[in-house]
Amino acid sequence: MNTTPNTGGLRRIRRLLWAAVAGTALAFGAAALWRAFTPSDLPAPRATGEAAIVNAYSLTDHTGRTVTSDAYHGQWQLVFFGFTFCPDICPTTLAYMASVMDILGPEADRVTPIFVTVDPARDTVDVMAEYVAAFHPRLIGLTGTEAQVAEAAGNFRVWYERSEDATAPDGYLMAHSGYIYLMRPDGGFDSVYREGDQPPEALADEIFMRIERDERS
């Protein structure tokens, strides 16, 4: 991180983030409010699950390649939305995801961790490439235009909002929900988690059990 906001700023962002948790929960039960964000020109979305989460997007990865969710078909996916100038939640969550990948050992080859920015104005391809490399070699960074990011966030029911803060780089931060989405190899939604709710060993065990169950089916 280049700059750490002052304590008052962090408290304000944390309050916004907790509000985001409640807002996201409401969104799960009111998917109609997000219909405006449903993309019209993306590949046909796959299974949505009960939470109405749709694994569909068209973004640019940290190598500069245009990708959709089809690029990770056949892989379990851990998907997290955040931004590189995030002072606490994002680096903590990405480090947590990296620990899960390490604990999975050889089974990690079946899992793709994905970090989608909600701040594409600053999080360019080059910025994302440098950032994700600091966490795990398999971590994918995705960015795009404002519209592309809004579509992706809408499909995953992710809340985010710009928050002005004079002490932050460029004078703003991004408040956002902090969920980790586990997506199945067929692209459907499986589960949602949050760093801090369980140790990385517990999440790795859950993913491992799902991999074994998928192999038996």
Contacts in CASP RR format, 6 or more apart in sequence:
PFRMAT RR
TARGET T0000
AUTHOR 0000-0000-0000
METHOD contacts of the structure
MODEL  1
MNTTPNTGGLRRIRRLLWAAVAGTALAFGAAALWRAFTPSDLPAPRATGE
AAIVNAYSLTDHTGRTVTSDAYHGQWQLVFFGFTFCPDICPTTLAYMASV
MDILGPEADRVTPIFVTVDPARDTVDVMAEYVAAFHPRLIGLTGTEAQVA
EAAGNFRVWYERSEDATAPDGYLMAHSGYIYLMRPDGGFDSVYREGDQPP
EALADEIFMRIERDERS
1 85 0 8 1.000
1 86 0 8 1.000
1 87 0 8 1.000
1 91 0 8 1.000
2 85 0 8 1.000
2 169 0 8 1.000
3 85 0 8 1.000
3 167 0 8 1.000
3 168 0 8 1.000
3 169 0 8 1.000
4 87 0 8 1.000
5 13 0 8 1.000
5 87 0 8 1.000
5 165 0 8 1.000
5 167 0 8 1.000
5 168 0 8 1.000
5 173 0 8 1.000
6 167 0 8 1.000
9 165 0 8 1.000
9 167 0 8 1.000
10 87 0 8 1.000
10 88 0 8 1.000
12 163 0 8 1.000
12 165 0 8 1.000
13 87 0 8 1.000
13 163 0 8 1.000
13 165 0 8 1.000
13 173 0 8 1.000
13 175 0 8 1.000
16 161 0 8 1.000
16 163 0 8 1.000
16 175 0 8 1.000
17 89 0 8 1.000
17 175 0 8 1.000
17 176 0 8 1.000
17 177 0 8 1.000
17 178 0 8 1.000
20 159 0 8 1.000
20 160 0 8 1.000
20 175 0 8 1.000
20 176 0 8 1.000
20 177 0 8 1.000
20 178 0 8 1.000
21 177 0 8 1.000
21 178 0 8 1.000
23 159 0 8 1.000
23 177 0 8 1.000
24 157 0 8 1.000
24 158 0 8 1.000
24 159 0 8 1.000
24 177 0 8 1.000
24 179 0 8 1.000
27 33 0 8 1.000
27 34 0 8 1.000
27 157 0 8 1.000
27 159 0 8 1.000
28 51 0 8 1.000
28 52 0 8 1.000
28 157 0 8 1.000
29 52 0 8 1.000
31 52 0 8 1.000
31 157 0 8 1.000
34 154 0 8 1.000
34 157 0 8 1.000
37 150 0 8 1.000
37 151 0 8 1.000
37 153 0 8 1.000
37 154 0 8 1.000
37 155 0 8 1.000
38 54 0 8 1.000
38 151 0 8 1.000
38 154 0 8 1.000
38 155 0 8 1.000
39 56 0 8 1.000
39 57 0 8 1.000
39 58 0 8 1.000
39 151 0 8 1.000
39 155 0 8 1.000
41 58 0 8 1.000
42 56 0 8 1.000
42 57 0 8 1.000
42 58 0 8 1.000
42 68 0 8 1.000
42 151 0 8 1.000
43 56 0 8 1.000
43 68 0 8 1.000
43 69 0 8 1.000
43 70 0 8 1.000
44 56 0 8 1.000
45 54 0 8 1.000
45 55 0 8 1.000
45 56 0 8 1.000
45 155 0 8 1.000
46 54 0 8 1.000
46 55 0 8 1.000
46 56 0 8 1.000
46 69 0 8 1.000
46 186 0 8 1.000
46 187 0 8 1.000
46 188 0 8 1.000
47 184 0 8 1.000
47 186 0 8 1.000
47 187 0 8 1.000
47 188 0 8 1.000
47 189 0 8 1.000
48 54 0 8 1.000
48 188 0 8 1.000
48 189 0 8 1.000
49 188 0 8 1.000
49 189 0 8 1.000
51 157 0 8 1.000
51 189 0 8 1.000
51 192 0 8 1.000
52 157 0 8 1.000
53 155 0 8 1.000
53 156 0 8 1.000
53 157 0 8 1.000
53 181 0 8 1.000
53 188 0 8 1.000
53 189 0 8 1.000
53 192 0 8 1.000
54 155 0 8 1.000
54 156 0 8 1.000
55 69 0 8 1.000
55 77 0 8 1.000
55 79 0 8 1.000
55 155 0 8 1.000
55 156 0 8 1.000
55 183 0 8 1.000
55 187 0 8 1.000
55 188 0 8 1.000
55 189 0 8 1.000
56 68 0 8 1.000
56 69 0 8 1.000
56 151 0 8 1.000
56 152 0 8 1.000
56 155 0 8 1.000
57 68 0 8 1.000
57 69 0 8 1.000
57 116 0 8 1.000
57 142 0 8 1.000
57 148 0 8 1.000
57 151 0 8 1.000
57 152 0 8 1.000
57 155 0 8 1.000
58 66 0 8 1.000
58 67 0 8 1.000
58 68 0 8 1.000
58 148 0 8 1.000
58 151 0 8 1.000
59 66 0 8 1.000
59 67 0 8 1.000
59 68 0 8 1.000
59 116 0 8 1.000
59 142 0 8 1.000
59 143 0 8 1.000
59 144 0 8 1.000
59 148 0 8 1.000
59 149 0 8 1.000
59 152 0 8 1.000
60 66 0 8 1.000
60 67 0 8 1.000
60 125 0 8 1.000
60 142 0 8 1.000
60 143 0 8 1.000
60 144 0 8 1.000
61 67 0 8 1.000
61 71 0 8 1.000
61 125 0 8 1.000
61 140 0 8 1.000
61 141 0 8 1.000
61 142 0 8 1.000
62 125 0 8 1.000
62 128 0 8 1.000
62 129 0 8 1.000
62 132 0 8 1.000
62 140 0 8 1.000
62 141 0 8 1.000
62 142 0 8 1.000
62 143 0 8 1.000
63 125 0 8 1.000
63 129 0 8 1.000
64 125 0 8 1.000
67 142 0 8 1.000
69 187 0 8 1.000
72 112 0 8 1.000
72 114 0 8 1.000
72 140 0 8 1.000
72 187 0 8 1.000
73 185 0 8 1.000
73 186 0 8 1.000
73 187 0 8 1.000
74 185 0 8 1.000
74 186 0 8 1.000
74 187 0 8 1.000
75 110 0 8 1.000
75 111 0 8 1.000
75 112 0 8 1.000
75 185 0 8 1.000
76 110 0 8 1.000
76 111 0 8 1.000
76 112 0 8 1.000
76 182 0 8 1.000
76 183 0 8 1.000
76 184 0 8 1.000
76 185 0 8 1.000
76 190 0 8 1.000
76 207 0 8 1.000
76 210 0 8 1.000
76 211 0 8 1.000
77 111 0 8 1.000
77 112 0 8 1.000
77 113 0 8 1.000
77 114 0 8 1.000
77 181 0 8 1.000
77 182 0 8 1.000
77 183 0 8 1.000
77 187 0 8 1.000
78 97 0 8 1.000
78 100 0 8 1.000
78 111 0 8 1.000
78 112 0 8 1.000
78 113 0 8 1.000
78 114 0 8 1.000
78 180 0 8 1.000
78 181 0 8 1.000
78 182 0 8 1.000
78 183 0 8 1.000
79 114 0 8 1.000
79 116 0 8 1.000
79 156 0 8 1.000
79 180 0 8 1.000
79 181 0 8 1.000
79 182 0 8 1.000
79 183 0 8 1.000
80 90 0 8 1.000
80 93 0 8 1.000
80 94 0 8 1.000
80 97 0 8 1.000
80 113 0 8 1.000
80 114 0 8 1.000
80 115 0 8 1.000
80 116 0 8 1.000
80 178 0 8 1.000
80 179 0 8 1.000
80 180 0 8 1.000
80 181 0 8 1.000
81 115 0 8 1.000
81 116 0 8 1.000
81 117 0 8 1.000
81 118 0 8 1.000
81 152 0 8 1.000
81 153 0 8 1.000
81 156 0 8 1.000
81 158 0 8 1.000
81 160 0 8 1.000
81 176 0 8 1.000
81 177 0 8 1.000
81 178 0 8 1.000
81 179 0 8 1.000
82 89 0 8 1.000
82 90 0 8 1.000
82 115 0 8 1.000
82 116 0 8 1.000
82 117 0 8 1.000
82 118 0 8 1.000
82 119 0 8 1.000
82 160 0 8 1.000
82 174 0 8 1.000
82 176 0 8 1.000
82 178 0 8 1.000
83 90 0 8 1.000
83 117 0 8 1.000
83 118 0 8 1.000
83 119 0 8 1.000
83 122 0 8 1.000
83 123 0 8 1.000
83 174 0 8 1.000
83 176 0 8 1.000
84 90 0 8 1.000
84 117 0 8 1.000
84 119 0 8 1.000
84 122 0 8 1.000
84 123 0 8 1.000
84 127 0 8 1.000
84 128 0 8 1.000
84 131 0 8 1.000
85 119 0 8 1.000
85 122 0 8 1.000
85 168 0 8 1.000
85 169 0 8 1.000
85 170 0 8 1.000
85 173 0 8 1.000
85 174 0 8 1.000
86 173 0 8 1.000
86 174 0 8 1.000
87 173 0 8 1.000
89 176 0 8 1.000
89 178 0 8 1.000
89 195 0 8 1.000
91 135 0 8 1.000
92 195 0 8 1.000
93 178 0 8 1.000
93 180 0 8 1.000
93 195 0 8 1.000
94 115 0 8 1.000
94 132 0 8 1.000
94 135 0 8 1.000
94 136 0 8 1.000
94 139 0 8 1.000
95 135 0 8 1.000
96 180 0 8 1.000
96 195 0 8 1.000
96 196 0 8 1.000
96 200 0 8 1.000
97 113 0 8 1.000
97 135 0 8 1.000
97 136 0 8 1.000
97 139 0 8 1.000
97 180 0 8 1.000
97 195 0 8 1.000
98 113 0 8 1.000
98 135 0 8 1.000
98 136 0 8 1.000
98 139 0 8 1.000
99 200 0 8 1.000
100 113 0 8 1.000
100 200 0 8 1.000
100 203 0 8 1.000
100 204 0 8 1.000
100 207 0 8 1.000
101 108 0 8 1.000
101 111 0 8 1.000
101 113 0 8 1.000
101 136 0 8 1.000
101 138 0 8 1.000
102 108 0 8 1.000
102 136 0 8 1.000
103 200 0 8 1.000
103 201 0 8 1.000
103 204 0 8 1.000
104 111 0 8 1.000
104 204 0 8 1.000
104 207 0 8 1.000
104 208 0 8 1.000
107 207 0 8 1.000
107 208 0 8 1.000
107 211 0 8 1.000
108 138 0 8 1.000
110 185 0 8 1.000
110 211 0 8 1.000
111 138 0 8 1.000
111 207 0 8 1.000
112 138 0 8 1.000
112 140 0 8 1.000
113 136 0 8 1.000
113 138 0 8 1.000
113 139 0 8 1.000
113 140 0 8 1.000
114 139 0 8 1.000
114 140 0 8 1.000
114 141 0 8 1.000
114 142 0 8 1.000
115 128 0 8 1.000
115 131 0 8 1.000
115 132 0 8 1.000
115 139 0 8 1.000
115 140 0 8 1.000
115 141 0 8 1.000
115 142 0 8 1.000
116 141 0 8 1.000
116 142 0 8 1.000
116 143 0 8 1.000
116 149 0 8 1.000
116 152 0 8 1.000
116 153 0 8 1.000
117 123 0 8 1.000
117 128 0 8 1.000
117 141 0 8 1.000
117 142 0 8 1.000
117 143 0 8 1.000
117 144 0 8 1.000
117 149 0 8 1.000
118 149 0 8 1.000
118 153 0 8 1.000
118 158 0 8 1.000
118 160 0 8 1.000
118 174 0 8 1.000
118 176 0 8 1.000
119 174 0 8 1.000
120 143 0 8 1.000
120 144 0 8 1.000
120 145 0 8 1.000
120 146 0 8 1.000
120 148 0 8 1.000
120 149 0 8 1.000
121 146 0 8 1.000
122 169 0 8 1.000
122 170 0 8 1.000
123 131 0 8 1.000
123 143 0 8 1.000
124 143 0 8 1.000
125 143 0 8 1.000
128 141 0 8 1.000
128 142 0 8 1.000
128 143 0 8 1.000
129 141 0 8 1.000
131 141 0 8 1.000
132 139 0 8 1.000
132 140 0 8 1.000
132 141 0 8 1.000
133 139 0 8 1.000
142 152 0 8 1.000
143 149 0 8 1.000
152 158 0 8 1.000
153 159 0 8 1.000
153 160 0 8 1.000
156 181 0 8 1.000
158 176 0 8 1.000
158 177 0 8 1.000
158 179 0 8 1.000
159 176 0 8 1.000
159 177 0 8 1.000
160 174 0 8 1.000
160 175 0 8 1.000
160 176 0 8 1.000
160 177 0 8 1.000
161 174 0 8 1.000
161 175 0 8 1.000
161 176 0 8 1.000
162 172 0 8 1.000
162 173 0 8 1.000
162 174 0 8 1.000
162 175 0 8 1.000
163 172 0 8 1.000
163 173 0 8 1.000
163 174 0 8 1.000
163 175 0 8 1.000
164 171 0 8 1.000
164 172 0 8 1.000
165 171 0 8 1.000
165 172 0 8 1.000
165 173 0 8 1.000
178 194 0 8 1.000
178 195 0 8 1.000
179 192 0 8 1.000
179 193 0 8 1.000
179 194 0 8 1.000
180 192 0 8 1.000
180 193 0 8 1.000
180 194 0 8 1.000
180 195 0 8 1.000
181 189 0 8 1.000
181 191 0 8 1.000
181 192 0 8 1.000
182 189 0 8 1.000
182 190 0 8 1.000
182 191 0 8 1.000
182 192 0 8 1.000
182 193 0 8 1.000
182 207 0 8 1.000
182 210 0 8 1.000
183 189 0 8 1.000
183 190 0 8 1.000
184 190 0 8 1.000
184 210 0 8 1.000
184 214 0 8 1.000
185 214 0 8 1.000
190 210 0 8 1.000
191 206 0 8 1.000
193 203 0 8 1.000
END
